[in-house]
Amino acid sequence: MGGALGATLIVIVSCQDQPPATATSAPAVPPAPALATGTNTSPQVYFVRGVVEEIKPTGKIAVIKHEEIPGYMEAMTMPFDVKDPKELTGVKAGDKVMFRMLVTKEEGWIDRIKVLETPGLAKPPERPTTRLVREVEVLKIGDKLPDYVFTNELNKAVSFADLRGKAFAITFIFTRCPFPNFCPRMGENFAQAYQQLSKSPDAPKNWHLFSLSFDVDFDKPHVLRNYATSRYQNDPDRWNFLTGALIDIDAITEQFGMYFAREQGTFNFDHNLRTVVIDTQGRVHHVFIGNEWKASELVEHLTDAATGKAPKPPEE
């Protein structure tokens, strides 16, 4: 890609890139994680044990390494919201806890947190110490997005350089993420934005959506295709699910302040959330941080980007 994106190989991870799966060689595709079916007034309820790794400074989020939740989620480490900060009073990193997890289609949270054991000072959570890294510059509003080439769910190459004249949005996911506050919410927001843009007679026609997976070992094109069609019935002319080389995914995520750290031997990703809007000239138009944005906001920014309106200044 040249410039700041000159490849610098620091360490090669143990697993090697594999060629994209083909229709004749692909193994059976496992089903996508089940969506919660409860409403906001009738959530699914699970009782879970785990070890607290971190209490976020807001006092409303606990990062917990939890056990398997049969029928819903494999053992992993993830941040959980609490609606009442008092739930976390006296809870600290290293504590073994039991808690109730409540899940609807739109959100999930925990309460009734009980400390079972306090083993003393907790070891800081381990993070991968080796990965492919490329020297990249953090991108700001108005900066050009370098060309990246990924592979979509139809096993076809997608080059961002070929999208000049179109505005597009990119969000980052992995298909085995079941918790509604994270990857599923990004998908639902994209699905709603797709519906709004498709049905509005006043909407521009030069837009596209991309959901880029960072789980490169698992989310091969055939897995992404199953996920996209079974969960979202995506129109590949408007919305694609992408995978690619880890070095490229590392680079583009770092350019927008997103991180994803994987616990070795698991599919356990500790990650934050970013969603990016790119204008018709390939420039960064807007960056959504976290999961509080709405589909209507994405539609607004994507419409502005597609019609040449100047980006709004970022909120302080």
VOLO-403780 format. One record per residue (C-alpha): residue in three letters; x, y, z; residue number from 1. Coordinates in steps of 0.001 Angstrom, whole numbers, plus 500000, padded with zeros to 6 digits. Example, Ala and Ser with C-alpha at 12.3 -4.5 7.8 and 13.67 -1.06 7.14 Angstrom:
<recs>
> ALA  512300  495500  507800  1;
> SER  513670  498940  507140  2;
</recs>
This chain:
<recs>
> MET  500000  500000  500000  1;
> GLY  502980  502273  500255  2;
> GLY  503577  505272  502499  3;
> ALA  502795  504667  506124  4;
> LEU  501515  501247  505228  5;
> GLY  504843  499792  504244  6;
> ALA  504790  496293  505690  7;
> THR  506881  495722  508781  8;
> LEU  506789  492105  509884  9;
> ILE  507511  492001  513602  10;
> VAL  506521  488436  514410  11;
> ILE  504761  485726  512443  12;
> VAL  501931  484073  514316  13;
> SER  501892  480323  514522  14;
> CYS  498964  479655  512218  15;
> GLN  499605  480164  508522  16;
> ASP  497176  481800  506101  17;
> GLN  495165  479260  504192  18;
> PRO  493637  479648  500733  19;
> PRO  489933  480526  500677  20;
> ALA  487627  477560  500985  21;
> THR  485828  476413  497858  22;
> ALA  482379  474969  497489  23;
> THR  483758  471482  496908  24;
> SER  486259  471428  499764  25;
> ALA  484405  473355  502458  26;
> PRO  483502  471435  505600  27;
> ALA  479997  471521  506992  28;
> VAL  479115  475025  508086  29;
> PRO  478148  475280  511750  30;
> PRO  475014  477301  512478  31;
> ALA  475362  480920  513494  32;
> PRO  475006  481615  517233  33;
> ALA  471384  481739  518289  34;
> LEU  469782  485112  518752  35;
> ALA  468081  485808  522056  36;
> THR  464316  485644  521657  37;
> GLY  463152  487419  524797  38;
> THR  461643  490887  524703  39;
> ASN  462856  493805  526773  40;
> THR  460299  492806  529436  41;
> SER  460941  489054  529315  42;
> PRO  464682  488423  529037  43;
> GLN  466336  485038  528956  44;
> VAL  468023  484439  532306  45;
> TYR  471264  482552  533012  46;
> PHE  473219  482057  536235  47;
> VAL  476939  482167  535588  48;
> ARG  480259  481850  537440  49;
> GLY  483482  483554  536487  50;
> VAL  486549  485537  537525  51;
> VAL  486623  489323  537368  52;
> GLU  489510  490616  535273  53;
> GLU  488739  494335  535358  54;
> ILE  486232  496892  536596  55;
> LYS  486076  499749  534092  56;
> PRO  486593  503285  535485  57;
> THR  482920  504132  534864  58;
> GLY  481973  501578  537529  59;
> LYS  479263  500218  535236  60;
> ILE  481186  497569  533275  61;
> ALA  482874  494431  534580  62;
> VAL  485206  492376  532392  63;
> ILE  484678  488766  533464  64;
> LYS  486261  485523  532317  65;
> HIS  483226  483279  532593  66;
> GLU  482421  479615  532298  67;
> GLU  480510  478043  529423  68;
> ILE  476838  478936  529342  69;
> PRO  475289  475742  527922  70;
> GLY  473101  476338  524907  71;
> TYR  474094  479989  524585  72;
> MET  477787  480900  524803  73;
> GLU  481109  479129  525151  74;
> ALA  483523  480119  527909  75;
> MET  485116  483475  527116  76;
> THR  486162  486835  528534  77;
> MET  483904  489797  527846  78;
> PRO  482710  493112  529309  79;
> PHE  479278  493034  530945  80;
> ASP  477097  496070  531604  81;
> VAL  475420  496573  534955  82;
> LYS  472397  498850  535152  83;
> ASP  473031  499771  538801  84;
> PRO  476669  500625  539677  85;
> LYS  475963  499529  543252  86;
> GLU  476083  495976  541918  87;
> LEU  479866  496329  541648  88;
> THR  480478  497827  545081  89;
> GLY  483340  495918  546691  90;
> VAL  483958  493797  543578  91;
> LYS  487510  493897  542237  92;
> ALA  489823  492198  539786  93;
> GLY  490637  488643  540792  94;
> ASP  487357  487962  542579  95;
> LYS  485545  484747  541751  96;
> VAL  481906  485662  541328  97;
> MET  478474  484310  540571  98;
> PHE  475993  486514  538750  99;
> ARG  472744  486555  536851  100;
> MET  472932  487337  533126  101;
> LEU  469836  488680  531400  102;
> VAL  469593  488740  527607  103;
> THR  467020  490107  525192  104;
> LYS  467285  490411  521433  105;
> GLU  468543  493988  521792  106;
> GLU  470733  493976  524907  107;
> GLY  472299  492023  527750  108;
> TRP  473380  492899  531286  109;
> ILE  474210  491302  534623  110;
> ASP  473049  491740  538200  111;
> ARG  472931  489884  541547  112;
> ILE  476723  489757  541560  113;
> LYS  478025  487746  544490  114;
> VAL  481706  487395  545376  115;
> LEU  482497  483734  546054  116;
> GLU  486225  484065  546685  117;
> THR  488822  486826  546834  118;
> PRO  492205  485199  546182  119;
> GLY  494243  488359  546714  120;
> LEU  496022  490399  544086  121;
> ALA  494921  489358  540650  122;
> LYS  497296  488717  537830  123;
> PRO  496691  491118  534958  124;
> PRO  494881  489448  532045  125;
> GLU  497242  487931  529550  126;
> ARG  497352  489405  526076  127;
> PRO  498892  487908  522963  128;
> THR  502534  488887  522695  129;
> THR  502999  487976  519033  130;
> ARG  501100  489072  515983  131;
> LEU  501536  490483  512522  132;
> VAL  501951  494245  512639  133;
> ARG  502097  496824  509905  134;
> GLU  503237  500388  510461  135;
> VAL  500099  502483  510116  136;
> GLU  498976  506011  510800  137;
> VAL  495808  506647  512776  138;
> LEU  493248  508046  510356  139;
> LYS  491288  511217  511075  140;
> ILE  488196  512688  509441  141;
> GLY  489121  513690  505896  142;
> ASP  492086  511308  505600  143;
> LYS  492207  508895  502686  144;
> LEU  491629  505235  503444  145;
> PRO  494502  503197  501945  146;
> ASP  493537  500453  499557  147;
> TYR  492846  497103  501177  148;
> VAL  491845  493909  499413  149;
> PHE  489658  491443  501303  150;
> THR  487570  488388  500346  151;
> ASN  483795  488429  500618  152;
> GLU  481298  485703  501534  153;
> LEU  481051  484725  497862  154;
> ASN  484818  484073  497811  155;
> LYS  485393  487112  495579  156;
> ALA  488064  489766  496047  157;
> VAL  486895  493192  497209  158;
> SER  489244  496145  496698  159;
> PHE  488375  499396  498446  160;
> ALA  490162  501249  495631  161;
> ASP  487464  500001  493242  162;
> LEU  484732  501711  495277  163;
> ARG  485491  505285  494235  164;
> GLY  482186  506999  493589  165;
> LYS  480465  504964  496305  166;
> ALA  480123  505740  499987  167;
> PHE  480478  502746  502252  168;
> ALA  480482  501751  505896  169;
> ILE  482688  499153  507591  170;
> THR  482040  497515  510931  171;
> PHE  484139  494825  512621  172;
> ILE  482665  491577  513917  173;
> PHE  483185  487868  514404  174;
> THR  480391  485400  513715  175;
> ARG  480737  483368  516934  176;
> CYS  479971  486422  519088  177;
> PRO  476478  485808  520566  178;
> PHE  476068  488624  523105  179;
> PRO  473538  491167  521758  180;
> ASN  475380  494311  522902  181;
> PHE  478361  493662  520637  182;
> CYS  478693  492059  517194  183;
> PRO  474976  491185  516877  184;
> ARG  474086  494813  517586  185;
> MET  476447  495956  514836  186;
> GLY  474740  493511  512492  187;
> GLU  471235  494571  513484  188;
> ASN  472130  498228  513036  189;
> PHE  473470  497463  509572  190;
> ALA  470321  495467  508748  191;
> GLN  468114  498369  509804  192;
> ALA  470236  500881  507899  193;
> TYR  470020  498645  504823  194;
> GLN  466226  498584  505080  195;
> GLN  465968  502350  505549  196;
> LEU  468253  503135  502619  197;
> SER  466646  500545  500334  198;
> LYS  463066  501661  500982  199;
> SER  463526  505431  500968  200;
> PRO  462849  506936  497534  201;
> ASP  465031  509904  498453  202;
> ALA  468061  507841  499515  203;
> PRO  471166  507856  497303  204;
> LYS  471956  504728  495322  205;
> ASN  475759  504791  495638  206;
> TRP  476227  503132  499039  207;
> HIS  477492  499822  500374  208;
> LEU  477927  498040  503724  209;
> PHE  480797  495784  504837  210;
> SER  481011  493604  507950  211;
> LEU  484676  492618  508343  212;
> SER  485511  489630  510548  213;
> PHE  488715  489543  512565  214;
> ASP  488317  485803  513355  215;
> VAL  490393  484780  510344  216;
> ASP  490895  481157  511431  217;
> PHE  487175  480407  511585  218;
> ASP  485292  482963  509510  219;
> LYS  486148  481630  506074  220;
> PRO  483970  482734  503139  221;
> HIS  481581  479773  503396  222;
> VAL  481045  480478  507118  223;
> LEU  480408  484146  506412  224;
> ARG  477979  483226  503634  225;
> ASN  475976  480991  505962  226;
> TYR  475966  483688  508650  227;
> ALA  474976  486471  506245  228;
> THR  472142  484582  504573  229;
> SER  470693  482758  507585  230;
> ARG  470736  485696  509987  231;
> TYR  470392  488778  507786  232;
> GLN  469311  487596  504307  233;
> ASN  471864  490059  502984  234;
> ASP  471840  491386  499447  235;
> PRO  475471  490929  498306  236;
> ASP  475061  493836  495887  237;
> ARG  474664  496114  498923  238;
> TRP  476082  494312  501964  239;
> ASN  479076  491989  502097  240;
> PHE  480798  490059  504861  241;
> LEU  484582  490075  504555  242;
> THR  487633  488171  505688  243;
> GLY  491275  488457  504710  244;
> ALA  494903  488324  505771  245;
> LEU  495465  489002  509459  246;
> ILE  498160  491585  508711  247;
> ASP  495648  493668  506725  248;
> ILE  492919  493321  509346  249;
> ASP  495415  494330  512033  250;
> ALA  496343  497390  510003  251;
> ILE  492862  498695  509224  252;
> THR  491582  498142  512766  253;
> GLU  494566  499943  514280  254;
> GLN  493976  502890  511983  255;
> PHE  490600  503452  513643  256;
> GLY  491566  502703  517245  257;
> MET  490038  499253  517371  258;
> TYR  491801  496370  519068  259;
> PHE  491104  492663  519292  260;
> ALA  493148  490341  521478  261;
> ARG  492680  486598  521331  262;
> GLU  493285  484154  524136  263;
> GLN  495428  481371  522730  264;
> GLY  493633  478083  522121  265;
> THR  490146  479636  522209  266;
> PHE  487948  481842  520079  267;
> ASN  487853  484255  522991  268;
> PHE  488320  487813  521699  269;
> ASP  488592  490830  523969  270;
> HIS  487658  493638  521597  271;
> ASN  486191  497103  521375  272;
> LEU  483892  498443  518654  273;
> ARG  484357  500772  515693  274;
> THR  482188  501521  512666  275;
> VAL  483566  503711  509884  276;
> VAL  481917  505681  507063  277;
> ILE  484001  506385  503925  278;
> ASP  482941  508958  501324  279;
> THR  482895  508698  497532  280;
> GLN  486500  509924  497300  281;
> GLY  487763  507252  499681  282;
> ARG  488110  509640  502633  283;
> VAL  487100  509022  506235  284;
> HIS  483745  510729  506751  285;
> HIS  482787  509552  510240  286;
> VAL  483853  507057  512929  287;
> PHE  481335  505606  515386  288;
> ILE  482939  504544  518674  289;
> GLY  481257  501860  520767  290;
> ASN  477736  500502  520461  291;
> GLU  475424  503371  521389  292;
> TRP  474835  504703  517861  293;
> LYS  471598  504046  516012  294;
> ALA  470886  502842  512485  295;
> SER  469327  506221  511645  296;
> GLU  472640  507923  512482  297;
> LEU  474487  505598  510127  298;
> VAL  471935  506340  507397  299;
> GLU  472431  510083  507921  300;
> HIS  476225  509929  507714  301;
> LEU  476230  507462  504812  302;
> THR  473767  509670  502915  303;
> ASP  475919  512748  503520  304;
> ALA  479027  510840  502413  305;
> ALA  477277  509584  499264  306;
> THR  475997  513038  498278  307;
> GLY  479195  514971  498921  308;
> LYS  478202  516794  502092  309;
> ALA  481052  517821  504344  310;
> PRO  481549  515644  507437  311;
> LYS  480301  516962  510742  312;
> PRO  483033  517855  513248  313;
> PRO  483574  515069  515812  314;
> GLU  481957  515518  519194  315;
> GLU  484316  516353  522042  316;
</recs>
